[in-house]
Amino acid sequence: MESEELEMLLEARLQLDDQNKKWPDDILICECKCVSLGQIREIVGKKEVNLSLLRKHLGVGSGCSSCLKDFEQWKIRI
């Protein structure tokens, strides 16, 4: 699947999902570094989502950075 198609799919999911519904652990957040939502949840734990922490430990946003444009959307799902 092409990057544009994946972005459209993610946007469609966001529109259909309830704002408070948590996504499953296997949702891929950062394609470049193959980081899933479950991996982010492990790093974050009960703390607030911190982009600097995710960059340091998982490399989120260090490739094409497309995951960062949707940061506000997926951080509420953690």
Biotite code that builds the C-alpha atoms (Angstrom):
import biotite.structure as struc

atoms = struc.array([
    struc.Atom([0.000, 0.000, 0.000], chain_id="A", res_id=1, res_name="MET", atom_name="CA", element="C"),
    struc.Atom([1.323, 3.434, -0.937], chain_id="A", res_id=2, res_name="GLU", atom_name="CA", element="C"),
    struc.Atom([1.989, 6.122, 1.658], chain_id="A", res_id=3, res_name="SER", atom_name="CA", element="C"),
    struc.Atom([-0.853, 8.320, 0.396], chain_id="A", res_id=4, res_name="GLU", atom_name="CA", element="C"),
    struc.Atom([-3.281, 5.414, 0.622], chain_id="A", res_id=5, res_name="GLU", atom_name="CA", element="C"),
    struc.Atom([-2.188, 4.683, 4.190], chain_id="A", res_id=6, res_name="LEU", atom_name="CA", element="C"),
    struc.Atom([-2.662, 8.325, 5.146], chain_id="A", res_id=7, res_name="GLU", atom_name="CA", element="C"),
    struc.Atom([-6.153, 8.318, 3.670], chain_id="A", res_id=8, res_name="MET", atom_name="CA", element="C"),
    struc.Atom([-6.950, 5.108, 5.522], chain_id="A", res_id=9, res_name="LEU", atom_name="CA", element="C"),
    struc.Atom([-5.758, 6.599, 8.816], chain_id="A", res_id=10, res_name="LEU", atom_name="CA", element="C"),
    struc.Atom([-7.818, 9.739, 8.264], chain_id="A", res_id=11, res_name="GLU", atom_name="CA", element="C"),
    struc.Atom([-10.893, 7.641, 7.509], chain_id="A", res_id=12, res_name="ALA", atom_name="CA", element="C"),
    struc.Atom([-10.337, 5.615, 10.681], chain_id="A", res_id=13, res_name="ARG", atom_name="CA", element="C"),
    struc.Atom([-10.037, 8.793, 12.715], chain_id="A", res_id=14, res_name="LEU", atom_name="CA", element="C"),
    struc.Atom([-13.311, 10.094, 11.363], chain_id="A", res_id=15, res_name="GLN", atom_name="CA", element="C"),
    struc.Atom([-15.122, 6.848, 12.114], chain_id="A", res_id=16, res_name="LEU", atom_name="CA", element="C"),
    struc.Atom([-13.637, 6.236, 15.548], chain_id="A", res_id=17, res_name="ASP", atom_name="CA", element="C"),
    struc.Atom([-15.034, 7.607, 18.773], chain_id="A", res_id=18, res_name="ASP", atom_name="CA", element="C"),
    struc.Atom([-12.635, 10.257, 20.151], chain_id="A", res_id=19, res_name="GLN", atom_name="CA", element="C"),
    struc.Atom([-12.175, 8.369, 23.431], chain_id="A", res_id=20, res_name="ASN", atom_name="CA", element="C"),
    struc.Atom([-11.741, 4.918, 21.926], chain_id="A", res_id=21, res_name="LYS", atom_name="CA", element="C"),
    struc.Atom([-8.261, 3.463, 22.252], chain_id="A", res_id=22, res_name="LYS", atom_name="CA", element="C"),
    struc.Atom([-6.670, 1.862, 19.236], chain_id="A", res_id=23, res_name="TRP", atom_name="CA", element="C"),
    struc.Atom([-5.258, -1.680, 19.422], chain_id="A", res_id=24, res_name="PRO", atom_name="CA", element="C"),
    struc.Atom([-1.561, -2.164, 20.151], chain_id="A", res_id=25, res_name="ASP", atom_name="CA", element="C"),
    struc.Atom([-0.738, -3.366, 16.643], chain_id="A", res_id=26, res_name="ASP", atom_name="CA", element="C"),
    struc.Atom([-1.632, -0.087, 14.903], chain_id="A", res_id=27, res_name="ILE", atom_name="CA", element="C"),
    struc.Atom([1.492, 1.163, 13.136], chain_id="A", res_id=28, res_name="LEU", atom_name="CA", element="C"),
    struc.Atom([2.220, 4.777, 14.088], chain_id="A", res_id=29, res_name="ILE", atom_name="CA", element="C"),
    struc.Atom([5.673, 5.328, 12.566], chain_id="A", res_id=30, res_name="CYS", atom_name="CA", element="C"),
    struc.Atom([6.143, 3.444, 9.317], chain_id="A", res_id=31, res_name="GLU", atom_name="CA", element="C"),
    struc.Atom([9.802, 4.426, 8.852], chain_id="A", res_id=32, res_name="CYS", atom_name="CA", element="C"),
    struc.Atom([10.835, 2.951, 12.210], chain_id="A", res_id=33, res_name="LYS", atom_name="CA", element="C"),
    struc.Atom([8.028, 0.334, 12.358], chain_id="A", res_id=34, res_name="CYS", atom_name="CA", element="C"),
    struc.Atom([6.793, 1.637, 15.707], chain_id="A", res_id=35, res_name="VAL", atom_name="CA", element="C"),
    struc.Atom([3.415, 0.399, 16.865], chain_id="A", res_id=36, res_name="SER", atom_name="CA", element="C"),
    struc.Atom([1.043, 1.982, 19.319], chain_id="A", res_id=37, res_name="LEU", atom_name="CA", element="C"),
    struc.Atom([1.782, -0.886, 21.717], chain_id="A", res_id=38, res_name="GLY", atom_name="CA", element="C"),
    struc.Atom([5.492, -0.022, 21.737], chain_id="A", res_id=39, res_name="GLN", atom_name="CA", element="C"),
    struc.Atom([4.645, 3.604, 22.454], chain_id="A", res_id=40, res_name="ILE", atom_name="CA", element="C"),
    struc.Atom([2.354, 2.546, 25.302], chain_id="A", res_id=41, res_name="ARG", atom_name="CA", element="C"),
    struc.Atom([5.192, 0.499, 26.818], chain_id="A", res_id=42, res_name="GLU", atom_name="CA", element="C"),
    struc.Atom([7.548, 3.492, 26.775], chain_id="A", res_id=43, res_name="ILE", atom_name="CA", element="C"),
    struc.Atom([4.997, 6.033, 27.973], chain_id="A", res_id=44, res_name="VAL", atom_name="CA", element="C"),
    struc.Atom([3.298, 3.928, 30.647], chain_id="A", res_id=45, res_name="GLY", atom_name="CA", element="C"),
    struc.Atom([1.088, 6.154, 32.793], chain_id="A", res_id=46, res_name="LYS", atom_name="CA", element="C"),
    struc.Atom([2.979, 9.341, 31.929], chain_id="A", res_id=47, res_name="LYS", atom_name="CA", element="C"),
    struc.Atom([1.835, 11.976, 29.470], chain_id="A", res_id=48, res_name="GLU", atom_name="CA", element="C"),
    struc.Atom([2.927, 11.395, 25.885], chain_id="A", res_id=49, res_name="VAL", atom_name="CA", element="C"),
    struc.Atom([6.258, 13.132, 25.387], chain_id="A", res_id=50, res_name="ASN", atom_name="CA", element="C"),
    struc.Atom([7.517, 13.394, 21.827], chain_id="A", res_id=51, res_name="LEU", atom_name="CA", element="C"),
    struc.Atom([11.132, 13.872, 22.933], chain_id="A", res_id=52, res_name="SER", atom_name="CA", element="C"),
    struc.Atom([10.988, 10.615, 24.883], chain_id="A", res_id=53, res_name="LEU", atom_name="CA", element="C"),
    struc.Atom([9.512, 8.769, 21.902], chain_id="A", res_id=54, res_name="LEU", atom_name="CA", element="C"),
    struc.Atom([12.171, 10.156, 19.588], chain_id="A", res_id=55, res_name="ARG", atom_name="CA", element="C"),
    struc.Atom([14.942, 9.136, 21.972], chain_id="A", res_id=56, res_name="LYS", atom_name="CA", element="C"),
    struc.Atom([13.755, 5.585, 22.671], chain_id="A", res_id=57, res_name="HIS", atom_name="CA", element="C"),
    struc.Atom([11.912, 4.620, 19.489], chain_id="A", res_id=58, res_name="LEU", atom_name="CA", element="C"),
    struc.Atom([13.098, 7.040, 16.804], chain_id="A", res_id=59, res_name="GLY", atom_name="CA", element="C"),
    struc.Atom([9.550, 8.268, 16.130], chain_id="A", res_id=60, res_name="VAL", atom_name="CA", element="C"),
    struc.Atom([9.619, 11.116, 13.623], chain_id="A", res_id=61, res_name="GLY", atom_name="CA", element="C"),
    struc.Atom([13.234, 10.661, 12.602], chain_id="A", res_id=62, res_name="SER", atom_name="CA", element="C"),
    struc.Atom([12.440, 9.323, 9.126], chain_id="A", res_id=63, res_name="GLY", atom_name="CA", element="C"),
    struc.Atom([9.894, 10.962, 6.841], chain_id="A", res_id=64, res_name="CYS", atom_name="CA", element="C"),
    struc.Atom([8.134, 12.602, 9.847], chain_id="A", res_id=65, res_name="SER", atom_name="CA", element="C"),
    struc.Atom([4.647, 11.863, 8.497], chain_id="A", res_id=66, res_name="SER", atom_name="CA", element="C"),
    struc.Atom([3.711, 10.356, 11.874], chain_id="A", res_id=67, res_name="CYS", atom_name="CA", element="C"),
    struc.Atom([4.293, 13.738, 13.500], chain_id="A", res_id=68, res_name="LEU", atom_name="CA", element="C"),
    struc.Atom([1.617, 15.468, 11.465], chain_id="A", res_id=69, res_name="LYS", atom_name="CA", element="C"),
    struc.Atom([-0.941, 13.130, 13.078], chain_id="A", res_id=70, res_name="ASP", atom_name="CA", element="C"),
    struc.Atom([0.631, 13.350, 16.541], chain_id="A", res_id=71, res_name="PHE", atom_name="CA", element="C"),
    struc.Atom([-2.354, 15.088, 18.142], chain_id="A", res_id=72, res_name="GLU", atom_name="CA", element="C"),
    struc.Atom([-4.702, 12.478, 16.676], chain_id="A", res_id=73, res_name="GLN", atom_name="CA", element="C"),
    struc.Atom([-2.877, 9.361, 17.848], chain_id="A", res_id=74, res_name="TRP", atom_name="CA", element="C"),
    struc.Atom([-1.591, 10.654, 21.180], chain_id="A", res_id=75, res_name="LYS", atom_name="CA", element="C"),
    struc.Atom([-5.168, 10.809, 22.535], chain_id="A", res_id=76, res_name="ILE", atom_name="CA", element="C"),
    struc.Atom([-5.543, 7.117, 21.687], chain_id="A", res_id=77, res_name="ARG", atom_name="CA", element="C"),
    struc.Atom([-2.770, 6.025, 24.036], chain_id="A", res_id=78, res_name="ILE", atom_name="CA", element="C"),
])
